[in-house]
Amino acid sequence: MIKIDINSLNTKDKIDNLIATLDDKNTYKLNFMNIKSLPKDLILKMQSIKKNLIITIDNTKLHYYLINLGFDTILKNNKKNYQSDLLENINYIAIAGSAGSLEKIIDIVKFLPKSNLVLFIIMHRKKDQKDYLKDILKKHTIYYDIVSVNTTTKIKPATIYIAPTSEHLIIKNNYLLLDNSDAKHFAKPSISVAFESFAKELRSKFLAIILCGYGSDGSDSLELIKKTGGYVIIEQPFECKASSIIEAAINTNQYDKILSVNDISKLIYDKYYKKYTIEKNLTSFLNDLKKTYNYDYSGYNKKHIIRRIEHYYNILKTNNFSSFKDKILNDKKLFEELFLDLSVNTTTFFRDPEVFIELKDVFKNIFKENKSIKIWCAGCSSGEEPYSIAILLEELGLLNRAIIYATDINNTILQFAKNGLYSKHSYKEFKNNFTIVHPNSDFDKYFTINNEFVSINDNIKENILFFKHNLVENEKIDDFQVIICRNLIIYFDKVLTKQVFDLFDNSLDKNGVLILGSSETFYNRYNYDVISKTNRIFLKGNNIG
């Protein structure tokens, strides 16, 4: 595995060199440190070799941005490493052992909380011995199906799979297969054969646990597990009478932790019980946040929020979710640290479709004779709104006459907007909104569809200028025929609201159009005609009242 530390991407040469370095022949561990955003070309390169990447990031916003585009990333906390972070991306755990390991396996299984975790049991047993392990484990869990693998089997969540007594267990394309090749390390099933297969297929989502036993089976596979981004935990040798298998594993130096079985159980329990309780209580928690802080996260990506909460759950070291919730609801600074950086930039294409339906007629009627149209999208966030306006203009045949100034106070979000990359999950909502506005047109023609995300086409981006601007501190930037600022002014107090409206009025031409958010009140000092009270669309008159 090739480790690359990236501390700066502030020149095109640095970006191009990194892109040229990455290929599909090696596995890379990319450590992005003090990096807040990535350019589109680098993201596309990373996506093309995603299976060969382990990505560590110390910036929360970039972490969740890449997760939304389908990457598996590890968020590194600069202040302190928490043991539970070891399992941050783990979805698959293989527990392996030989003589003396059965009671240890039972101890781990019986403390497993409800989750979607997948476990594999690879245990040396006599070839002709009755397969009693399935019946034993069934007595110790109600949350997991127990499956003795005796044929090709599709892997399902919340299931424990037991390797057979006389064949190797391997994995391919989310199926478990049986391999009847020769014994390895005098063992069949072999821990090494299983671990090597799991490492190649599951990579950074895989954790291997080695328990008591004789021999050295499994040791020669640990280097591959580490190279492909997986994790290894070994039981403390003093807990076992048969410890040679553990000692051989330790001698490789290819492991993450040496723990007692009790600590292994606790580590797994803490991780997956927390995740389960977070998922179970998420809706009520978001409702409480709305009541306390007047922020509504109910429409946000649940996957992002759960990961964010889980990370802070560990940092705050709370004993249960109720204690965690109380801390967040009673400490506004904690709330802002946890949520605001994640959420304030959430939007969508053609948000509130009825607004864009009305804008079709407004733009056609007012601007059909204009040789040029300047539009300011203030508070453009991650780009969905200015791209929606550009697509609307293209549908009307007006885009070639228009230029859109898209501004935001946040440079990181502006880079995301310039990238024009969005998750496929979000794209479904984008497309539904567009179809309401343009039922006879094809939304797909404006995007390039990739495996995990979509990319806005260059012909739509060409007429948009993204740059930083602070509505509160910066002055007028140009004269415009259209200003769009939706769902931003509601966060300002009366003084700042007046200041922003003064700026908009000073920047908007006579007979210019101002579009506000559905919850925003027009500042009545100005002489504007109401085009649509419901959709908050206004036409500038001659004089300030």
C-alpha positions in Angstrom: 0.0 0.0 0.0 1.3 3.4 -1.0 0.7 6.2 1.6 0.4 9.7 0.4 0.0 12.7 2.7 -1.6 15.7 1.1 -1.2 19.0 2.9 -1.8 21.4 0.1 -3.6 21.5 -3.3 -3.3 25.2 -3.9 -1.8 25.0 -7.4 -2.8 23.3 -10.6 0.6 21.5 -10.8 0.1 19.9 -7.4 -3.4 18.7 -8.4 -2.1 17.4 -11.8 0.8 15.6 -10.1 -1.4 13.8 -7.7 -3.8 12.8 -10.4 -0.9 11.4 -12.5 0.4 9.5 -9.5 -2.8 7.5 -8.9 -3.3 4.3 -11.0 -5.4 1.2 -10.7 -2.4 -1.1 -10.1 -1.7 -0.1 -6.5 -3.6 0.5 -3.3 -3.3 4.0 -1.9 -3.9 5.5 1.5 -4.6 9.2 0.9 -4.3 11.3 4.0 -5.9 14.7 3.3 -4.7 17.1 6.1 -6.0 20.7 6.3 -7.7 20.2 3.0 -11.2 21.7 2.8 -12.2 20.8 -0.7 -11.1 18.9 -3.8 -11.4 19.8 -7.4 -13.6 17.9 -9.8 -10.8 16.3 -11.9 -9.2 14.8 -8.8 -12.5 13.5 -7.6 -13.2 11.8 -10.9 -9.8 10.2 -10.9 -10.4 9.0 -7.3 -13.8 7.6 -8.4 -12.2 5.6 -11.2 -9.9 3.7 -8.8 -12.1 3.9 -5.7 -11.7 0.3 -4.8 -7.9 0.9 -4.4 -8.3 3.8 -2.1 -8.3 4.3 1.7 -9.2 8.0 2.4 -8.5 9.7 5.7 -9.7 13.3 6.2 -9.5 15.8 9.1 -12.1 18.2 7.7 -15.7 17.4 8.5 -17.3 19.1 5.6 -15.1 17.4 3.0 -15.6 14.1 4.8 -19.4 14.3 4.3 -19.1 15.7 0.8 -17.2 12.6 -0.3 -19.5 10.2 1.5 -22.4 11.8 -0.4 -20.5 11.0 -3.7 -20.1 7.4 -2.7 -16.6 7.3 -1.2 -15.8 5.5 2.0 -13.8 7.9 4.1 -12.4 8.0 7.6 -12.8 11.2 9.6 -9.7 11.7 11.7 -10.0 13.8 14.9 -6.9 16.0 15.3 -7.3 16.3 19.1 -7.6 12.7 20.1 -8.0 9.3 18.6 -10.9 7.3 20.1 -10.8 3.6 20.2 -14.3 3.3 18.7 -13.0 5.0 15.6 -11.2 1.7 14.8 -14.6 0.3 13.6 -15.8 3.5 11.9 -16.2 1.9 8.4 -16.4 -1.8 9.4 -19.4 -3.8 8.1 -17.9 -7.3 8.1 -16.1 -9.1 11.0 -14.5 -12.5 10.7 -13.8 -14.3 14.0 -11.3 -17.1 13.7 -9.8 -19.6 16.0 -9.0 -23.2 16.9 -8.6 -25.1 20.1 -10.1 -23.2 23.0 -11.8 -20.6 20.9 -15.5 -21.8 21.1 -16.2 -20.2 24.4 -14.6 -16.9 23.3 -16.8 -16.9 20.1 -19.9 -17.4 22.3 -18.8 -14.5 24.6 -18.5 -12.2 21.6 -21.8 -13.3 19.9 -23.9 -13.1 23.0 -23.1 -9.5 23.5 -23.7 -8.4 19.9 -26.3 -5.6 19.8 -29.0 -5.4 17.1 -27.3 -4.1 13.9 -26.8 -4.9 10.2 -23.3 -6.3 11.0 -22.2 -9.4 9.1 -20.0 -12.0 10.9 -18.1 -14.9 9.6 -16.9 -17.7 11.9 -13.9 -19.7 10.8 -13.1 -22.4 13.4 -10.9 -25.5 13.1 -13.1 -28.5 13.8 -13.0 -32.2 13.2 -14.0 -33.1 9.6 -16.6 -35.7 10.5 -17.9 -33.9 13.6 -21.6 -33.0 13.7 -22.1 -29.3 13.0 -23.2 -28.3 16.4 -22.0 -24.7 16.3 -25.1 -23.3 14.6 -27.4 -24.7 17.3 -25.1 -23.3 20.1 -24.9 -19.8 18.6 -28.7 -19.7 18.1 -29.1 -19.9 21.9 -27.0 -16.8 22.4 -28.5 -14.2 20.0 -32.0 -13.1 18.9 -30.8 -10.4 16.6 -28.9 -12.4 14.0 -29.7 -15.2 11.6 -27.3 -18.1 11.9 -26.3 -19.8 8.7 -24.0 -22.9 8.2 -22.6 -22.4 4.8 -22.9 -25.6 2.7 -23.5 -24.1 -0.8 -23.2 -20.8 -2.6 -24.8 -18.2 -0.4 -25.7 -14.5 -0.9 -24.5 -12.4 2.0 -27.3 -10.6 4.0 -27.0 -8.1 6.8 -27.6 -9.1 10.5 -26.3 -12.6 9.8 -23.6 -14.9 11.2 -22.1 -17.3 8.7 -20.3 -20.4 9.8 -17.6 -22.0 7.7 -18.1 -25.7 7.0 -15.9 -28.4 8.7 -14.3 -29.7 5.5 -14.1 -26.9 2.9 -12.5 -23.4 2.7 -14.8 -20.4 2.9 -14.2 -17.6 0.3 -16.2 -14.6 -0.9 -16.8 -13.1 -4.3 -19.3 -10.4 -5.5 -21.3 -10.5 -2.2 -21.6 -14.3 -2.3 -20.0 -16.9 -0.1 -18.5 -19.8 -2.0 -17.0 -23.1 -0.9 -13.4 -24.1 -2.0 -12.4 -27.7 -1.9 -8.7 -27.2 -2.7 -6.0 -28.7 -0.5 -5.6 -27.9 3.2 -3.5 -24.9 4.1 -1.5 -24.9 7.3 -2.9 -28.4 7.8 -6.3 -26.8 8.1 -9.6 -27.0 6.2 -11.3 -24.6 6.5 -8.2 -22.4 6.6 -8.2 -19.1 8.3 -5.6 -17.8 5.9 -7.6 -18.7 2.8 -10.7 -17.0 4.2 -8.9 -13.9 5.4 -7.1 -13.5 2.1 -10.4 -13.7 0.2 -12.2 -11.3 2.6 -9.3 -8.8 2.4 -9.4 -8.6 -1.4 -13.2 -8.3 -1.6 -14.1 -6.3 1.5 -10.9 -4.2 1.9 -11.4 -1.3 4.4 -14.8 -2.6 5.6 -13.3 -5.8 7.0 -12.1 -6.6 10.5 -10.3 -9.9 11.3 -10.3 -11.2 14.9 -7.9 -14.0 15.9 -8.6 -16.1 19.0 -7.0 -19.1 20.7 -5.6 -22.1 18.9 -2.5 -24.1 17.9 -0.4 -23.6 14.8 0.0 -20.5 12.7 -3.0 -20.5 10.4 -4.0 -16.9 9.5 -0.7 -15.2 10.2 0.4 -15.1 6.6 -2.8 -13.3 5.6 -2.5 -10.3 8.0 -0.1 -8.3 5.8 -2.6 -8.4 3.0 -5.5 -7.4 5.3 -3.5 -4.3 6.4 -2.4 -3.5 2.8 -6.0 -3.5 1.6 -7.1 -1.2 4.4 -8.6 -3.8 6.8 -8.1 -4.1 10.5 -6.8 -6.9 12.7 -7.5 -7.5 16.4 -5.7 -10.3 18.3 -6.8 -11.8 21.6 -4.4 -11.4 24.6 -2.2 -14.6 24.7 -2.5 -15.0 28.5 -6.2 -15.8 28.1 -5.5 -19.0 26.1 -4.0 -22.4 26.9 -3.5 -22.9 23.2 -1.8 -19.7 22.2 0.6 -20.5 19.4 -1.8 -19.2 16.7 -2.0 -15.9 18.6 1.8 -15.6 19.1 2.4 -16.3 15.4 0.0 -13.5 14.5 1.6 -11.1 17.0 5.1 -11.9 15.6 4.0 -10.5 12.2 3.5 -7.0 13.6 0.5 -6.7 11.2 -2.3 -5.9 13.7 -4.1 -2.9 15.2 -4.9 -4.0 18.7 -4.2 -6.8 21.2 -7.3 -7.0 23.5 -9.0 -9.3 25.9 -12.1 -11.0 24.7 -14.1 -8.8 27.1 -12.6 -5.7 25.5 -13.2 -7.0 22.0 -16.9 -7.6 23.0 -17.2 -4.2 24.5 -15.6 -2.5 21.5 -18.0 -4.1 19.1 -21.0 -3.6 21.4 -20.3 0.1 21.9 -19.9 0.8 18.2 -23.0 -1.0 16.9 -25.3 -0.4 19.9 -24.6 3.3 19.6 -25.4 3.2 15.9 -28.6 1.3 16.5 -29.8 3.7 19.2 -28.9 6.7 17.1 -31.0 5.3 14.2 -33.9 4.4 16.5 -34.0 7.9 18.1 -33.0 10.0 15.2 -36.5 11.3 14.2 -37.5 12.4 17.7 -34.0 14.0 18.2 -34.4 16.0 15.0 -37.8 17.1 16.1 -36.3 18.3 19.5 -33.6 20.2 17.6 -36.3 22.0 15.6 -38.2 23.0 18.7 -35.1 24.1 20.6 -33.0 25.8 17.8 -35.6 26.3 15.0 -33.5 24.3 12.5 -35.2 21.6 10.6 -33.0 18.7 9.5 -35.8 16.2 8.7 -35.2 16.4 5.0 -31.4 16.0 5.2 -29.3 13.0 4.3 -29.8 10.6 7.3 -26.6 8.7 6.5 -24.6 11.9 7.0 -26.4 12.9 10.2 -26.0 9.5 11.8 -22.2 9.4 11.1 -21.9 12.9 12.4 -23.8 12.1 15.6 -21.9 8.9 16.1 -18.6 10.7 15.9 -19.6 13.3 18.5 -21.2 10.6 20.6 -17.7 9.2 21.1 -16.1 12.6 21.7 -18.6 13.6 24.4 -18.2 10.2 26.1 -21.9 10.0 27.1 -23.3 6.8 28.6 -26.5 6.7 26.6 -28.3 8.5 23.9 -30.5 10.4 26.3 -27.4 12.0 28.0 -26.0 12.8 24.5 -29.3 14.5 23.5 -29.5 16.5 26.7 -25.9 17.9 26.2 -26.7 19.0 22.6 -30.1 20.5 23.5 -28.6 22.5 26.4 -25.4 23.7 24.8 -25.8 25.9 21.7 -22.1 25.8 21.0 -22.1 22.0 20.9 -25.2 22.1 18.6 -23.5 24.5 16.2 -20.3 22.4 16.2 -22.3 19.2 15.5 -24.8 20.5 13.0 -24.4 23.9 11.5 -21.2 23.2 9.6 -22.9 20.1 8.2 -26.2 21.5 7.3 -26.5 25.2 6.4 -25.7 24.5 2.7 -28.3 21.9 2.0 -30.5 22.7 -1.0 -31.8 21.0 -4.2 -32.4 21.5 -7.9 -35.7 23.3 -8.7 -36.5 23.6 -5.1 -40.2 24.6 -4.8 -41.1 23.7 -8.4 -44.1 26.0 -8.4 -41.6 29.0 -8.1 -39.8 27.9 -11.3 -43.1 27.3 -13.1 -44.0 30.9 -12.5 -40.5 32.1 -13.4 -40.8 30.5 -16.8 -43.6 33.0 -17.7 -41.8 35.9 -15.9 -38.6 35.4 -17.8 -40.3 35.0 -21.1 -42.5 38.0 -20.7 -39.9 40.4 -19.2 -36.6 39.4 -20.9 -37.6 38.0 -24.3 -36.3 41.2 -26.0 -33.1 41.6 -23.8 -29.8 41.1 -25.6 -28.2 40.3 -22.3 -29.5 39.2 -18.9 -27.4 39.5 -15.7 -28.6 37.4 -12.8 -27.3 37.3 -9.2 -27.8 34.2 -7.2 -26.9 35.3 -3.6 -26.1 32.6 -1.1 -25.7 30.0 -3.9 -24.6 27.2 -1.5 -23.4 24.1 -3.3 -24.7 25.3 -6.7 -28.1 23.7 -7.1 -30.0 27.0 -7.4 -27.8 28.7 -10.0 -27.6 25.5 -12.1 -31.4 25.3 -11.9 -31.7 28.9 -13.2 -29.2 28.1 -16.0 -31.2 25.0 -17.0 -34.5 27.0 -16.9 -32.9 29.6 -19.2 -31.6 27.0 -21.6 -35.1 25.5 -21.8 -36.4 29.0 -22.7 -33.7 29.6 -25.2 -32.2 32.5 -23.1 -29.1 31.0 -21.6 -26.8 32.2 -24.4 -27.8 35.8 -23.5 -27.3 35.3 -19.8 -24.6 35.4 -17.2 -25.2 34.2 -13.7 -23.2 35.5 -10.7 -23.3 32.8 -8.0 -21.9 34.0 -4.7 -21.6 32.6 -1.2 -19.6 33.5 1.9 -18.0 30.0 2.2 -15.1 29.2 -0.2 -15.4 25.4 0.5 -19.0 25.3 -0.5 -18.2 27.4 -3.6 -15.6 24.7 -4.7 -18.3 22.1 -4.3 -20.6 24.2 -6.4 -17.9 24.7 -9.1 -17.4 20.9 -9.2 -21.1 20.4 -10.0 -21.1 16.8 -8.6 -24.2 15.4 -6.8 -25.2 12.0 -5.4 -27.4 9.7 -7.4 -29.7 9.5 -4.4 -30.2 13.3 -4.5 -30.5 13.2 -8.3 -33.8 11.4 -8.1 -35.3 14.3 -6.2 -33.7 16.8 -8.7 -35.3 15.0 -11.6 -38.7 14.8 -10.0 -38.7 18.5 -9.4 -37.5 19.3 -12.9 -40.3 17.1 -14.4 -42.9 19.1 -12.6 -41.5 22.3 -14.1 -40.7 20.8 -17.6 -42.9 17.7 -18.0 -42.0 17.3 -21.7 -38.2 17.7 -21.4 -35.3 15.4 -20.5 -33.4 16.3 -17.4 -30.7 13.7 -18.1 -29.3 15.6 -21.0 -27.9 18.2 -18.7 -25.8 15.6 -16.7 -23.1 13.0 -17.1 -24.1 9.9 -15.1 -21.4 8.1 -13.1 -21.6 5.1 -10.9 -22.2 6.9 -7.6 -22.9 10.5 -8.7 -23.8 12.8 -11.5 -21.9 15.7 -13.0 -23.5 18.8 -14.5 -22.5 19.3 -18.1 -20.0 22.0 -19.1 -22.5 23.9 -21.4 -24.6 24.7 -18.3 -21.5 25.7 -16.2 -20.1 28.1 -18.9 -22.5 30.9 -18.1 -22.0 30.8 -14.3 -19.4 32.7 -12.3 -18.8 31.4 -8.8 -17.1 33.7 -6.3 -17.0 34.7 -2.7 -19.2 37.5 -1.5 -20.5 38.5 2.0 -23.9 40.0 1.9 -23.4 41.6 5.3 -19.9 43.1 4.7 -19.3 43.5 0.9 -20.6 46.2 -1.4 -22.5 46.1 -4.7 -20.8 44.0 -7.3 -22.8 44.9 -10.5 -26.2 45.9 -11.9 -28.6 43.0 -12.4 -31.9 42.3 -14.1 -32.6 39.4 -11.6 -31.6 38.8 -8.0 -32.4 35.5 -6.3 -31.8 35.0 -2.6 -34.0 32.3 -1.1 -34.1 31.0 2.4 -31.1 33.0 3.6 -32.4 36.3 4.9 -34.6 34.4 7.5 -31.4 33.9 9.5 -30.7 37.7 9.7 -32.0 40.1 12.4 -33.9 43.3 11.4 -30.8 45.5 11.1 -29.0 43.1 8.8 -32.2 42.4 6.8 -32.5 46.1 6.0 -28.9 46.3 5.1 -29.2 43.4 2.7 -32.4 44.8 1.1 -30.6 48.1 0.6 -27.8 46.2 -1.3 -30.3 44.3 -3.4 -32.3 47.4 -4.3 -29.1 49.3 -5.2 -28.0 46.4 -7.4 -31.3 45.7 -9.2 -32.2 47.6 -12.4 -35.6 49.2 -12.9 -38.1 46.5 -13.9 -35.7 44.0 -12.4 -37.0 40.8 -10.7 -36.3 39.9 -7.1 -37.1 36.4 -5.9 -37.1 35.5 -2.1 -37.7 32.4 -0.1 -41.2 31.3 0.8 -40.7 32.2 4.5 -39.1 35.6 3.9 -40.9 38.9 4.2 -40.3 41.6 1.7 -39.0 44.8 3.4 -41.8 47.2 2.7 -39.7 50.4 2.4 -39.4 49.8 -1.3 -41.7 50.4 -4.3 -42.0 46.9 -5.8 -44.9 45.3 -7.6 -45.9 41.9 -6.4 -45.8 39.4 -9.2 -46.5 36.5 -6.9 -47.2 36.8 -3.2 -47.2 33.0 -2.8 -43.9 32.4 -4.6 -42.3 35.7 -3.3 -41.5 37.2 -6.8 -41.3 41.0 -7.0 -40.8 43.6 -9.8 -38.9 46.7 -9.1 -40.7 50.0 -9.6 -39.4 53.5 -10.2 -38.8 54.9 -6.8 -37.9 54.1 -3.2 -41.0 54.8 -1.0 
